[in-house]
Amino acid sequence: MKTAALISGGKDSCFNMMCCIAEGHDIVALANLHPLFKDELDSFMYQTVGHTAIDYFAEAMGLPLFKRVIKGSSLSIGPSYEPLQDDEVEDMFQLLQQIKNDTEIEAVSVGAILSDYQRVRVENVCDRLGLRVLSYLWRRDQEELLKEMIACDIHAKIIKVAAMGLTPRKHLMLDLEEILPHMLHMHAQYGLNICGEGGEYESFVYDCPLFKKRIIFKRTETVIHSDDAFAPVGYINLKDCDLENKEWDDSISLQEKILRLPIMTSAKWIEKNTSLYHAELEELGGGDTESMGLVMCVPDMKITGEEEVRVRIVDDDFHVAGIIAPMSEGKGVKEASHLALSTLMDCLNDQGLKPSDICSVSLYVGDMANFAVINQVYKTFFNTNPPVRLCIQANLPRNIVMQLDCQGVISEGEKENNRRTMHVQALSHWAPANIGPYSQAVMAGDKLFLAGMVPLVPSTLNLVEGGITTQCAVSLKHIQTVMTAIQKTCTLRFCPLVMCYLTSQDYIPTAMQEWNRALQSSTQESEKPSFSPLVQYCIVPALPKGSQVEWHTCAWPCLEDIANVEELRLVREHSNYNIKSGVIYCKAKPELFSCNIVVDLIDADIIRHIQPVAVFADLLQEYCDICEECGVTEVAPLVKILFSPVLFDYSQIHRVLSEALLKVNKPQNVHAPVVSLVSVNGLQTRHQILAWCQ
């Protein structure tokens, strides 16, 4: 993509340009924001020290430089950003808009490593301008990254220090390789950021593989901004510079030159994260990366106009199910999707809830070919910090475009401030950017909601090559990566129930193997909590991007501080089937309750003798008995009941569920769950006919 690079003159923005070129992008312009009169501006957003020499930086690269004075100030300083006229972020918007008009850029390079504050604002500006953010340094290990910069011939001087353990007299004008040992020591002793991401130091690049000329500092001035005894602040004013010619080989491309260096690339990321599986003979799935399961033909659903949308609010938690998008004459995919999402919003409004209260959405499409249209409609209903989302193809009736359910936490006042959302939209080497209007993670109360994860290469958003083994491993790694970004100690061990959606029954043994491998790895990192997560495998017709697998879960990070987590495993025998239950719950926090109940046929041949109402009644009774046994009654969960339309008639299943509820001996203090009925191809074994997932 044609790319403009936001530059400060520092090592991070410079090295990210090298990463962009390594990935095949073309840097066509440089962008710099600077103060009007000051040498250095105290800005939340921009590094401005060294701005007086930025013209030499552009000349050394031989690229046009677009500059703009920072007129605004840091006004909107919350975790999210909404455009505010006199905020300094709007200066960036004006600058990038000018560059886009002049050069027709498609993307912006930004050197952010750890600052959500900067990332959110750059992404906001680029989203408004229709530009993609390229941020290949995002959340990389800082020791590894700084060493890589040095190895890739980034030559930079330290031109500002502002942290305990760094002094202007000792550390200003050191090169990166000279300050590296000291920063490693300071990181170990005081927790300083090795790359200076906390403002500990700033740098100015005087030579690198991008430069056709080398910058020479002819005259500098040391300015002591604060002579604090513990953390003095000082910076270098670059008063006079010059350029020195270098040897430059035009016979090979700049990309080829950079690829000869030890720089992280998509190819190296793939090698690093899939090397364990290259030697394996992937008998299941082989190299097929475009897999689709059996698509069942489900008859049209008769629409009466009285279809029930189910809503339940208990304390601060709420759940909604039963939203469907039926097509009719003159109403296609777009119109049906819009009507369904409007129904959801009306439902929330009737209950005094806001779209921003939603934490997680499960979207079931009837045909993945319609996903792009549905997604375009979907994103008009969610703006800043959208909920996480699962998306699968389900066996819906032919006239139903989609079905969805959602859950959320009412957030007002202090609770709203405690809600955290991770919505990374930039291409990086970290984890996949959102490929739709959803977040990677939402932390609300004691629950961490996570998006469904398919195995994409983060820097390209292409499906990783390889079979089911590789795909399972990579998607599980992405889940772990996102969880760790929210809370460093959170691992797969903190997930009470994990859903694994696959496109073939044959993939289940491999998925189980990779889950156990990933869980064992996370156990080595954290011995808490003590339970074993519940896992439900199910087979669906298709998944996003043609993936063979999608993992979906939520986590309870607060378990690090809670000792009384209970685990229960039960098997109850019935005449033709067994009901097997797994439960994980916390008595101290009743809302932390998860269970997986499956109905297993004793003999698959007796399916024709099964009475649907009876088996649903037994399933519901099992849930009520479990709630009483665990002493967990004050919850009204969203429950997904997975079933196959081969065994149960889709058009009749809501009636079957209603009749079954009448047969259940439900204690008064046990709330009826909000049920979302999801039609799939199959479950973990061919004997499983129903799965209750909560």
C-alpha positions as CSV (number, residue, x, y, z in Angstrom):
1,M,0.0,0.0,0.0
2,K,1.1,3.6,-0.6
3,T,2.0,4.8,2.9
4,A,2.7,8.0,4.7
5,A,4.9,7.6,7.8
6,L,4.3,9.7,10.9
7,I,7.9,10.5,12.0
8,S,9.4,12.3,15.0
9,G,13.0,11.5,14.0
10,G,13.1,8.8,16.7
11,K,14.1,5.1,16.4
12,D,10.5,3.7,16.6
13,S,8.9,5.6,13.8
14,C,12.1,5.0,11.7
15,F,12.2,1.3,12.4
16,N,8.5,0.8,11.7
17,M,9.1,2.3,8.2
18,M,11.6,-0.4,7.6
19,C,9.1,-3.0,8.8
20,C,6.5,-1.5,6.4
21,I,8.9,-1.8,3.4
22,A,9.8,-5.4,4.4
23,E,6.1,-6.2,4.2
24,G,5.9,-4.8,0.7
25,H,4.4,-1.4,1.4
26,D,5.7,1.8,-0.3
27,I,6.6,4.8,1.8
28,V,5.8,7.8,-0.4
29,A,5.6,10.7,2.1
30,L,6.7,11.7,5.6
31,A,4.5,13.5,8.1
32,N,5.7,15.5,11.2
33,L,3.8,17.6,13.8
34,H,5.9,20.1,15.6
35,P,5.6,23.1,18.1
36,L,5.6,26.6,16.7
37,F,8.4,28.2,18.8
38,K,9.5,25.7,21.5
39,D,12.4,23.3,21.2
40,E,10.3,20.7,23.0
41,L,6.6,20.5,23.7
42,D,5.0,18.6,26.7
43,S,2.6,16.5,24.6
44,F,0.6,13.4,25.4
45,M,0.7,12.4,21.7
46,Y,3.9,13.5,20.0
47,Q,7.7,13.4,20.4
48,T,8.8,16.9,19.5
49,V,12.3,17.1,20.8
50,G,14.6,17.1,17.8
51,H,12.0,18.5,15.5
52,T,14.4,21.2,14.3
53,A,16.4,18.6,12.4
54,I,13.5,16.8,10.9
55,D,14.0,18.3,7.5
56,Y,17.4,16.6,7.3
57,F,15.7,13.3,8.1
58,A,13.4,13.7,5.1
59,E,16.3,14.9,2.8
60,A,18.4,11.9,3.9
61,M,15.5,9.6,2.7
62,G,14.8,11.6,-0.4
63,L,11.1,11.8,0.4
64,P,8.6,14.7,0.5
65,L,8.0,16.0,4.1
66,F,4.6,17.3,5.1
67,K,4.7,19.4,8.3
68,R,2.1,21.0,10.5
69,V,2.3,23.1,13.7
70,I,0.6,21.6,16.7
71,K,-2.1,24.2,17.5
72,G,-4.2,22.1,19.8
73,S,-3.6,20.7,23.3
74,S,-4.4,17.4,25.1
75,L,-8.1,17.9,25.8
76,S,-9.6,14.5,25.3
77,I,-7.4,12.3,27.5
78,G,-9.7,9.3,28.3
79,P,-9.1,5.7,27.1
80,S,-11.2,6.4,24.0
81,Y,-11.3,9.4,21.7
82,E,-14.0,11.4,20.2
83,P,-13.1,14.3,17.8
84,L,-12.7,17.6,19.7
85,Q,-12.0,20.7,17.8
86,D,-9.0,22.1,19.7
87,D,-7.5,18.8,20.6
88,E,-3.9,18.2,19.3
89,V,-5.2,15.0,17.7
90,E,-7.1,17.1,15.2
91,D,-3.8,18.6,14.0
92,M,-2.9,15.0,12.9
93,F,-6.2,14.6,11.1
94,Q,-5.6,17.8,9.1
95,L,-2.1,16.8,8.2
96,L,-3.0,13.3,7.1
97,Q,-6.0,14.6,5.2
98,Q,-3.7,17.0,3.3
99,I,-1.3,14.2,2.5
100,K,-4.1,11.9,1.3
101,N,-5.4,14.6,-1.0
102,D,-2.0,15.2,-2.4
103,T,-0.5,11.7,-2.7
104,E,-3.5,9.3,-2.6
105,I,-2.1,7.3,0.3
106,E,-3.8,4.1,1.6
107,A,-2.0,3.6,4.9
108,V,-0.1,5.3,7.7
109,S,3.0,4.0,9.4
110,V,3.2,4.6,13.2
111,G,5.9,3.5,15.6
112,A,3.7,2.9,18.7
113,I,4.9,0.0,20.9
114,L,2.8,0.0,24.0
115,S,0.8,3.2,24.2
116,D,-2.9,2.6,23.9
117,Y,-3.4,6.3,24.2
118,Q,-1.4,7.0,21.0
119,R,-2.8,3.9,19.2
120,V,-6.4,4.7,19.8
121,R,-6.0,8.3,18.5
122,V,-4.1,7.4,15.4
123,E,-6.6,4.6,14.6
124,N,-9.5,7.1,15.1
125,V,-8.0,9.6,12.7
126,C,-7.1,6.9,10.1
127,D,-10.6,5.4,10.4
128,R,-12.2,8.7,9.6
129,L,-9.9,9.1,6.6
130,G,-10.3,5.6,5.4
131,L,-6.7,4.7,5.9
132,R,-5.1,1.5,7.3
133,V,-2.7,1.8,10.2
134,L,0.6,-0.1,10.0
135,S,2.1,-0.6,13.5
136,Y,4.5,-3.5,13.3
137,L,6.2,-2.7,16.6
138,W,3.0,-3.0,18.6
139,R,3.4,-4.9,21.8
140,R,6.7,-6.6,20.8
141,D,9.1,-7.7,23.5
142,Q,11.1,-4.6,24.1
143,E,14.4,-6.2,24.8
144,E,14.1,-8.3,21.6
145,L,12.9,-5.2,19.7
146,L,15.8,-2.9,20.7
147,K,18.4,-5.5,20.0
148,E,16.7,-6.1,16.6
149,M,16.9,-2.3,15.8
150,I,20.6,-2.2,16.6
151,A,21.2,-5.4,14.6
152,C,19.3,-3.8,11.6
153,D,21.7,-0.8,11.6
154,I,19.4,1.8,13.3
155,H,22.0,4.4,14.5
156,A,20.4,6.9,16.9
157,K,21.5,9.3,19.6
158,I,19.7,9.7,22.9
159,I,18.4,13.3,22.9
160,K,16.2,13.3,25.9
161,V,16.1,11.6,29.3
162,A,13.3,11.8,31.9
163,A,13.4,8.9,34.4
164,M,15.0,7.7,37.6
165,G,18.3,6.0,36.7
166,L,18.9,8.2,33.7
167,T,20.9,11.5,33.9
168,P,21.5,14.1,31.2
169,R,25.2,14.3,32.0
170,K,25.8,10.5,31.6
171,H,23.2,9.4,29.0
172,L,22.5,12.2,26.5
173,M,24.1,11.6,23.1
174,L,24.7,7.9,23.8
175,D,24.1,5.6,20.9
176,L,21.4,2.8,21.2
177,E,24.0,0.1,21.6
178,E,25.7,2.1,24.4
179,I,22.5,2.7,26.4
180,L,21.1,-0.9,25.9
181,P,23.1,-2.5,28.8
182,H,22.0,0.3,31.1
183,M,18.4,0.0,30.1
184,L,18.4,-3.7,30.7
185,H,19.8,-3.1,34.2
186,M,17.2,-0.3,34.9
187,H,14.4,-2.5,33.7
188,A,15.4,-5.3,36.1
189,Q,15.9,-2.8,39.0
190,Y,13.1,-0.3,38.5
191,G,10.9,-1.7,35.7
192,L,11.9,1.0,33.2
193,N,10.7,0.4,29.6
194,I,13.7,-0.8,27.6
195,C,12.6,1.0,24.5
196,G,11.6,4.1,26.5
197,E,7.9,3.7,25.9
198,G,7.1,5.3,29.2
199,G,8.9,8.5,28.2
200,E,12.1,7.4,29.9
201,Y,14.2,8.6,26.9
202,E,13.8,9.7,23.3
203,S,16.1,9.4,20.4
204,F,17.0,10.8,17.0
205,V,18.2,8.6,14.1
206,Y,21.2,9.9,12.3
207,D,21.7,6.9,10.0
208,C,19.9,3.8,8.9
209,P,19.3,1.6,5.8
210,L,16.6,4.0,4.6
211,F,19.0,6.9,4.4
212,K,20.9,7.8,1.2
213,K,22.8,10.4,3.3
214,R,24.0,10.4,6.9
215,I,23.0,13.2,9.3
216,I,25.9,14.9,11.0
217,F,25.3,16.9,14.2
218,K,27.5,19.9,13.9
219,R,26.3,21.9,16.9
220,T,24.1,20.9,19.8
221,E,22.9,22.5,23.0
222,T,22.1,20.6,26.3
223,V,19.0,21.9,28.1
224,I,18.3,20.9,31.7
225,H,14.5,21.1,32.0
226,S,14.4,19.8,35.6
227,D,17.3,19.3,37.9
228,D,15.4,16.9,40.1
229,A,17.8,14.9,42.4
230,F,16.1,11.5,41.6
231,A,14.8,11.9,38.0
232,P,16.4,14.9,36.3
233,V,15.0,15.9,32.9
234,G,17.3,17.1,30.1
235,Y,17.3,17.2,26.3
236,I,19.5,18.1,23.3
237,N,18.6,21.0,21.1
238,L,19.9,20.1,17.6
239,K,21.1,23.6,16.6
240,D,23.0,22.8,13.4
241,C,23.1,19.7,11.2
242,D,24.5,18.7,7.9
243,L,24.3,15.7,5.5
244,E,27.1,13.4,4.4
245,N,26.9,11.2,1.3
246,K,26.9,7.4,1.7
247,E,27.5,4.6,-0.7
248,W,24.1,3.6,-2.2
249,D,23.5,0.6,-4.4
250,D,20.6,1.2,-6.8
251,S,20.9,-2.2,-8.4
252,I,18.7,-3.8,-5.7
253,S,15.5,-2.6,-4.2
254,L,15.2,-1.1,-0.8
255,Q,12.9,-4.0,0.2
256,E,15.5,-6.5,-0.8
257,K,18.2,-4.7,1.2
258,I,16.0,-4.6,4.3
259,L,15.0,-8.3,4.0
260,R,18.7,-9.2,4.2
261,L,18.7,-7.8,7.7
262,P,17.5,-9.7,10.9
263,I,14.1,-7.9,10.8
264,M,10.8,-9.5,11.9
265,T,8.6,-10.2,8.9
266,S,5.4,-12.1,8.1
267,A,7.5,-15.0,6.9
268,K,9.5,-15.1,10.1
269,W,6.4,-14.7,12.3
270,I,4.9,-17.7,10.5
271,E,8.1,-19.7,10.9
272,K,8.3,-18.8,14.6
273,N,4.7,-19.7,15.4
274,T,4.3,-22.8,13.2
275,S,7.8,-24.4,13.2
276,L,6.6,-27.1,15.6
277,Y,4.2,-28.4,13.0
278,H,6.3,-28.3,9.8
279,A,7.8,-31.7,10.5
280,E,4.4,-33.2,11.3
281,L,2.5,-35.2,8.7
282,E,-0.9,-33.5,8.9
283,E,-3.0,-36.4,8.0
284,L,-6.2,-34.5,9.0
285,G,-6.8,-31.6,6.7
286,G,-3.4,-31.7,4.9
287,G,-2.7,-28.4,3.3
288,D,-6.3,-27.5,2.6
289,T,-6.9,-24.1,4.0
290,E,-10.3,-23.5,2.4
291,S,-12.5,-26.0,4.2
292,M,-16.3,-26.0,4.3
293,G,-18.3,-28.6,6.1
294,L,-21.6,-30.1,5.0
295,V,-24.3,-27.5,4.4
296,M,-27.7,-28.9,5.4
297,C,-30.9,-27.8,3.7
298,V,-33.2,-26.6,6.4
299,P,-36.8,-25.8,5.3
300,D,-38.1,-22.3,5.5
301,M,-39.2,-21.1,8.9
302,K,-42.8,-19.9,9.0
303,I,-42.7,-16.3,10.2
304,T,-45.8,-15.2,12.2
305,G,-44.6,-11.8,13.4
306,E,-44.9,-13.0,16.9
307,E,-41.4,-14.5,17.3
308,E,-40.2,-13.9,20.9
309,V,-37.1,-11.9,21.7
310,R,-35.9,-13.1,25.1
311,V,-34.4,-10.6,27.5
312,R,-33.3,-11.1,31.1
313,I,-31.7,-8.6,33.5
314,V,-30.3,-9.7,36.9
315,D,-28.4,-7.1,38.8
316,D,-26.0,-5.5,36.3
317,D,-25.9,-8.4,33.9
318,F,-28.2,-8.8,30.9
319,H,-28.8,-11.2,28.1
320,V,-30.7,-11.1,24.8
321,A,-31.6,-14.0,22.5
322,G,-34.0,-14.7,19.8
323,I,-33.1,-12.0,17.3
324,I,-33.6,-13.3,13.8
325,A,-33.4,-11.7,10.3
326,P,-36.1,-13.3,8.1
327,M,-36.2,-12.5,4.4
328,S,-39.4,-11.9,2.6
329,E,-40.6,-10.7,-0.8
330,G,-38.9,-7.3,-1.5
331,K,-36.6,-7.7,1.6
332,G,-33.1,-9.0,0.9
333,V,-30.1,-9.7,3.0
334,K,-29.3,-6.0,3.7
335,E,-32.8,-5.0,4.7
336,A,-33.4,-8.1,6.8
337,S,-30.1,-7.6,8.7
338,H,-30.9,-4.0,9.3
339,L,-34.4,-4.8,10.7
340,A,-32.9,-7.5,13.0
341,L,-30.3,-5.2,14.4
342,S,-32.9,-2.4,14.8
343,T,-35.0,-4.9,16.8
344,L,-32.0,-5.5,19.1
345,M,-31.5,-1.8,19.6
346,D,-35.2,-1.2,20.3
347,C,-35.2,-4.1,22.7
348,L,-32.2,-2.5,24.6
349,N,-33.8,0.9,24.6
350,D,-37.1,-0.5,26.0
351,Q,-35.1,-1.9,29.0
352,G,-33.1,1.3,29.5
353,L,-29.9,-0.3,28.2
354,K,-27.4,1.2,25.7
355,P,-25.5,-0.4,22.8
356,S,-22.3,0.4,24.6
357,D,-23.4,-1.9,27.5
358,I,-23.1,-4.9,25.2
359,C,-19.9,-6.9,25.8
360,S,-20.3,-9.9,23.5
361,V,-22.3,-10.7,20.4
362,S,-22.7,-14.1,18.8
363,L,-23.6,-13.8,15.1
364,Y,-24.9,-16.9,13.3
365,V,-25.2,-16.4,9.5
366,G,-27.2,-18.7,7.2
367,D,-24.6,-18.4,4.4
368,M,-21.1,-17.1,4.8
369,A,-21.4,-15.7,1.3
370,N,-23.7,-13.1,2.8
371,F,-21.3,-12.1,5.6
372,A,-19.8,-9.0,3.8
373,V,-23.3,-7.5,3.4
374,I,-24.3,-8.4,6.9
375,N,-21.1,-6.9,8.3
376,Q,-21.6,-3.6,6.5
377,V,-25.0,-3.3,8.1
378,Y,-23.7,-4.5,11.5
379,K,-21.0,-1.8,11.7
380,T,-23.5,1.0,11.3
381,F,-24.9,0.0,14.7
382,F,-21.6,0.0,16.7
383,N,-19.1,2.8,16.9
384,T,-16.3,3.4,19.4
385,N,-15.2,0.3,21.5
386,P,-17.7,-2.2,20.0
387,P,-18.4,-5.5,21.7
388,V,-16.4,-8.7,20.9
389,R,-18.0,-11.0,18.4
390,L,-18.2,-14.6,17.5
391,C,-19.3,-15.4,13.9
392,I,-20.0,-18.8,12.5
393,Q,-22.3,-20.2,9.8
394,A,-25.1,-22.2,11.3
395,N,-27.8,-24.4,9.8
396,L,-30.5,-21.8,9.7
397,P,-33.8,-22.1,7.7
398,R,-33.3,-20.9,4.1
399,N,-35.4,-17.7,4.7
400,I,-33.4,-16.7,7.8
401,V,-30.4,-14.5,7.0
402,M,-28.9,-14.5,10.4
403,Q,-29.6,-15.0,14.1
404,L,-27.9,-13.4,17.0
405,D,-27.7,-13.2,20.8
406,C,-25.7,-10.9,23.1
407,Q,-24.8,-10.4,26.7
408,G,-23.6,-7.3,28.5
409,V,-23.0,-5.5,31.8
410,I,-24.8,-2.3,32.7
411,S,-22.1,0.3,33.0
412,E,-22.8,3.6,34.6
413,G,-20.6,6.0,36.6
414,E,-17.7,4.2,38.2
415,K,-18.5,0.9,36.6
416,E,-18.3,2.6,33.2
417,N,-14.8,3.8,34.0
418,N,-13.8,0.3,35.0
419,R,-14.8,-1.2,31.7
420,R,-11.8,-1.9,29.4
421,T,-11.9,-2.5,25.7
422,M,-9.1,-3.7,23.4
423,H,-10.0,-2.7,19.8
424,V,-6.7,-2.9,17.9
425,Q,-7.3,-2.0,14.2
426,A,-3.6,-1.8,13.1
427,L,-1.7,-4.4,11.2
428,S,1.1,-5.6,13.4
429,H,3.0,-8.8,14.4
430,W,1.0,-9.0,17.6
431,A,-2.4,-10.5,17.0
432,P,-5.0,-10.1,14.2
433,A,-6.5,-6.6,13.8
434,N,-10.3,-6.7,13.9
435,I,-11.6,-7.8,10.5
436,G,-15.0,-6.4,11.3
437,P,-16.6,-3.9,13.7
438,Y,-15.8,-5.7,16.9
439,S,-13.1,-5.6,19.6
440,Q,-10.6,-8.3,20.5
441,A,-11.5,-8.1,24.2
442,V,-13.9,-6.4,26.6
443,M,-13.2,-6.5,30.4
444,A,-16.3,-5.7,32.4
445,G,-16.6,-6.6,36.1
446,D,-15.0,-9.9,36.8
447,K,-15.4,-11.2,33.2
448,L,-13.1,-10.9,30.2
449,F,-15.1,-11.4,27.0
450,L,-13.0,-12.4,24.0
451,A,-13.8,-12.4,20.3
452,G,-13.9,-15.7,18.3
453,M,-10.4,-16.3,17.0
454,V,-9.5,-17.7,13.6
455,P,-5.8,-18.4,12.6
456,L,-4.8,-15.3,10.7
457,V,-1.3,-14.0,10.2
458,P,-1.4,-10.6,12.1
459,S,0.6,-8.6,9.6
460,T,-1.5,-9.6,6.5
461,L,-4.8,-10.9,7.9
462,N,-4.4,-13.9,5.6
463,L,-5.3,-17.4,6.8
464,V,-2.1,-19.1,8.0
465,E,-1.0,-21.8,5.6
466,G,-1.0,-25.4,6.8
467,G,-3.6,-27.9,8.0
468,I,-5.8,-28.2,11.0
469,T,-2.9,-28.7,13.5
470,T,-1.3,-25.4,12.5
471,Q,-4.6,-23.6,12.4
472,C,-5.6,-24.8,15.9
473,A,-2.2,-23.8,17.4
474,V,-2.1,-20.3,15.9
475,S,-5.7,-19.4,16.8
476,L,-5.1,-20.6,20.4
477,K,-1.9,-18.5,20.5
478,H,-3.9,-15.4,19.4
479,I,-6.4,-16.0,22.3
480,Q,-3.5,-16.2,24.8
481,T,-1.8,-13.1,23.3
482,V,-5.0,-11.0,23.7
483,M,-5.7,-12.2,27.2
484,T,-2.2,-11.4,28.3
485,A,-2.5,-7.9,26.9
486,I,-5.5,-7.2,29.2
487,Q,-3.9,-8.9,32.2
488,K,-0.4,-10.2,32.2
489,T,-1.1,-13.2,34.4
490,C,-4.3,-14.3,32.6
491,T,-3.9,-17.6,30.7
492,L,-6.1,-20.3,29.2
493,R,-6.4,-21.7,32.7
494,F,-8.7,-18.8,33.6
495,C,-11.3,-19.8,30.9
496,P,-14.2,-21.8,32.5
497,L,-15.7,-22.9,29.1
498,V,-14.0,-23.0,25.7
499,M,-16.0,-23.5,22.5
500,C,-14.2,-25.0,19.5
501,Y,-16.0,-24.7,16.2
502,L,-14.7,-27.0,13.4
503,T,-15.7,-27.7,9.8
504,S,-15.2,-31.4,10.0
505,Q,-15.8,-34.1,12.6
506,D,-12.4,-35.6,11.6
507,Y,-10.6,-32.5,13.0
508,I,-11.7,-33.1,16.6
509,P,-8.8,-35.4,17.7
510,T,-6.3,-32.8,16.4
511,A,-8.2,-29.9,18.0
512,M,-8.2,-31.8,21.4
513,Q,-4.5,-32.5,21.1
514,E,-3.7,-28.8,20.4
515,W,-5.9,-27.6,23.2
516,N,-4.1,-29.9,25.7
517,R,-0.8,-28.7,24.4
518,A,-1.8,-25.0,24.7
519,L,-3.3,-25.6,28.2
520,Q,-0.2,-27.4,29.4
521,S,2.0,-24.5,28.2
522,S,-0.2,-22.0,30.0
523,T,-0.1,-24.1,33.2
524,Q,3.7,-23.8,33.3
525,E,3.3,-20.1,33.3
526,S,0.6,-19.9,36.0
527,E,-0.4,-22.5,38.6
528,K,-3.7,-20.7,39.3
529,P,-6.5,-21.5,39.2
530,S,-6.8,-25.2,40.0
531,F,-9.8,-26.2,37.8
532,S,-9.7,-27.8,34.3
533,P,-11.6,-25.7,31.7
534,L,-14.6,-27.3,30.1
535,V,-14.3,-27.7,26.3
536,Q,-17.2,-28.2,23.8
537,Y,-16.4,-29.2,20.2
538,C,-19.0,-28.7,17.5
539,I,-19.1,-29.0,13.7
540,V,-20.5,-26.1,11.6
541,P,-20.9,-25.6,7.8
542,A,-18.4,-22.8,7.4
543,L,-16.2,-20.2,9.3
544,P,-14.9,-16.8,8.5
545,K,-12.0,-16.5,6.0
546,G,-12.5,-20.2,5.0
547,S,-10.9,-21.3,8.3
548,Q,-11.1,-24.9,9.5
549,V,-11.4,-23.8,13.2
550,E,-12.5,-21.0,15.4
551,W,-12.0,-20.9,19.2
552,H,-14.2,-18.8,21.4
553,T,-14.1,-18.3,25.2
554,C,-14.3,-15.9,28.0
555,A,-12.0,-15.7,31.1
556,W,-12.3,-14.9,34.8
557,P,-9.0,-13.0,35.5
558,C,-10.2,-12.2,39.1
559,L,-9.6,-15.9,40.0
560,E,-6.1,-15.0,40.7
561,D,-7.4,-13.5,44.0
562,I,-10.1,-16.0,44.7
563,A,-9.5,-19.3,46.4
564,N,-12.9,-21.0,46.6
565,V,-13.4,-22.0,43.0
566,E,-15.4,-25.3,42.9
567,E,-15.5,-27.9,40.1
568,L,-18.2,-30.6,39.6
569,R,-18.5,-33.5,37.2
570,L,-21.7,-35.6,37.0
571,V,-23.1,-38.4,34.9
572,R,-26.8,-39.2,35.2
573,E,-28.2,-42.3,33.4
574,H,-31.5,-42.3,31.6
575,S,-33.2,-45.1,29.7
576,N,-31.8,-44.3,26.3
577,Y,-29.1,-41.7,27.0
578,N,-26.8,-40.3,29.6
579,I,-26.6,-36.7,30.7
580,K,-23.0,-35.6,31.4
581,S,-22.3,-32.3,33.2
582,G,-19.3,-30.3,34.0
583,V,-19.6,-27.2,36.3
584,I,-17.1,-24.6,37.4
585,Y,-18.3,-21.9,39.8
586,C,-17.3,-19.5,42.5
587,K,-19.4,-19.4,45.7
588,A,-18.0,-16.0,46.6
589,K,-19.2,-14.6,43.3
590,P,-22.4,-16.3,42.1
591,E,-22.2,-14.6,38.7
592,L,-19.0,-16.6,38.0
593,F,-20.9,-19.8,37.1
594,S,-20.3,-21.9,33.9
595,C,-21.6,-25.3,32.9
596,N,-21.5,-27.7,30.0
597,I,-24.2,-30.3,29.8
598,V,-24.4,-32.9,27.0
599,V,-26.9,-35.5,26.1
600,D,-25.2,-38.7,25.0
601,L,-27.1,-41.5,23.3
602,I,-26.3,-45.0,24.6
603,D,-26.8,-46.3,21.1
604,A,-26.9,-44.1,18.0
605,D,-29.5,-46.3,16.4
606,I,-32.2,-45.5,19.0
607,I,-32.4,-41.9,17.9
608,R,-35.8,-42.5,16.3
609,H,-37.2,-43.5,19.7
610,I,-36.1,-40.3,21.4
611,Q,-39.0,-38.0,22.5
612,P,-37.8,-34.4,21.9
613,V,-39.8,-32.8,24.7
614,A,-38.7,-35.5,27.2
615,V,-35.0,-35.1,26.4
616,F,-35.2,-31.3,26.6
617,A,-37.1,-31.6,29.9
618,D,-34.4,-33.9,31.3
619,L,-31.7,-31.4,30.1
620,L,-33.4,-28.5,31.8
621,Q,-34.0,-30.4,34.9
622,E,-30.3,-31.3,35.1
623,Y,-29.5,-27.6,35.0
624,C,-32.0,-26.8,37.8
625,D,-30.6,-29.6,39.9
626,I,-27.0,-28.4,39.4
627,C,-27.9,-24.9,40.4
628,E,-29.5,-26.1,43.6
629,E,-26.6,-28.5,44.3
630,C,-24.0,-25.7,43.8
631,G,-26.1,-23.2,45.7
632,V,-25.9,-20.8,42.7
633,T,-29.4,-19.5,42.1
634,E,-29.2,-15.7,41.6
635,V,-28.0,-15.9,38.0
636,A,-30.0,-15.7,34.7
637,P,-27.5,-16.9,32.2
638,L,-27.4,-16.8,28.5
639,V,-27.3,-20.5,27.5
640,K,-26.5,-21.8,24.0
641,I,-28.2,-25.1,23.3
642,L,-26.4,-26.7,20.3
643,F,-28.4,-29.2,18.2
644,S,-28.5,-30.8,14.8
645,P,-31.5,-30.2,12.5
646,V,-31.2,-33.9,11.4
647,L,-32.3,-34.9,14.9
648,F,-34.6,-31.9,15.8
649,D,-36.9,-30.0,13.6
650,Y,-35.8,-26.3,13.6
651,S,-39.3,-25.0,13.1
652,Q,-40.6,-27.0,16.1
653,I,-37.7,-26.7,18.5
654,H,-38.9,-23.5,20.2
655,R,-42.2,-25.1,20.9
656,V,-40.4,-28.2,22.2
657,L,-38.4,-26.0,24.5
658,S,-41.5,-24.3,25.8
659,E,-43.3,-27.6,26.5
660,A,-40.2,-28.9,28.2
661,L,-40.0,-25.9,30.6
662,L,-43.5,-26.8,31.8
663,K,-42.4,-30.3,32.8
664,V,-39.4,-29.1,34.8
665,N,-39.5,-29.0,38.6
666,K,-37.8,-25.6,38.9
667,P,-37.1,-24.2,42.4
668,Q,-38.5,-20.7,42.8
669,N,-35.0,-19.3,43.5
670,V,-33.6,-20.6,40.3
671,H,-34.0,-18.2,37.4
672,A,-34.9,-19.6,34.0
673,P,-32.1,-19.0,31.6
674,V,-32.2,-17.0,28.4
675,V,-31.8,-19.7,25.7
676,S,-30.3,-19.3,22.3
677,L,-30.9,-22.4,20.1
678,V,-28.0,-22.9,17.6
679,S,-28.3,-25.4,14.8
680,V,-25.0,-27.1,13.9
681,N,-23.8,-30.1,11.9
682,G,-22.7,-32.2,14.8
683,L,-21.1,-32.3,18.3
684,Q,-18.1,-33.8,19.8
685,T,-19.1,-37.4,19.1
686,R,-21.8,-38.9,16.9
687,H,-23.6,-40.0,20.0
688,Q,-24.0,-36.4,21.3
689,I,-27.3,-34.9,20.3
690,L,-27.6,-31.8,22.5
691,A,-25.0,-29.6,24.2
692,W,-25.8,-27.0,26.9
693,C,-23.1,-24.3,26.9
694,Q,-23.1,-21.5,29.5
